Amino acid sequence: MLDRNQVAPAFSTVNQNNKTINLSDYKGNKNVVLYFYPKDDTSGCTIEANQFTQLASKFAKVDTVVIGVSKDSCESHQDFINKFGLKMDLLADTSGELCQAYGVWREKEKNGIKKMGIVRSTFLINKDGVLVDVIYGVTADGHAQEMLNKVSQL
């Protein structure tokens, strides 16, 4: 598990347009809200993505980009963005490498059945590439506003 004040693990992963996005692209000029979610177009994930989209202009005003990550494909991400008019990059971590690096790929239990999956988690990375907030086990509803409040204090 990661913790505050650590250097954020570097990444180079494709987004919904199959364009490579690197964490280093933002160093020195943007804060990054990197949020991991289980699956495109599911109830909690849709609530979270829509709320981040509603606040996109406010995040931009505080020099912050919001990036979502799941193990869905680029095509799935593009469909999700188109369906809801989402205003963020969604990274396609199909190999699970990014999920492993951030410690979000874990055993989960639902209805007595254990299986591996993404634990909804968010990482606030400052312009220096340092983790200033680490939250595992996020509740989707209201989370975007919570993150905006935190990034506004940087």
C-alpha angles and dihedrals in degrees: 000000000000125000140197120286093028121121106259113249109260118243140188109188136151122253131212090289093051088250116141114246119195126194087224089064088077101040113123097011112045140039113224129218101198110188127183121207133178105239144351118257098011121130103259094036091051092050091050095046093047092050092050088049092051089056097041095112091049091051089050090054090059094048094254133137122201117215125183124206133196136144091255120119126259089254092053090049092050091051090049092050093047094047094054103023092242118190104209142073116263115204119218104220093178092155092051091230094127092045089053093047091054095041097239099121102093145144110274130187125215124169090349093305118118121209139149119263147138115289106217102252140160133207123195109206120189127218090270091059094252125136108245095171133021120185123179118186099029123189106228101216112079094004096114091057090047090054092046089054091052097046091048088063095056 
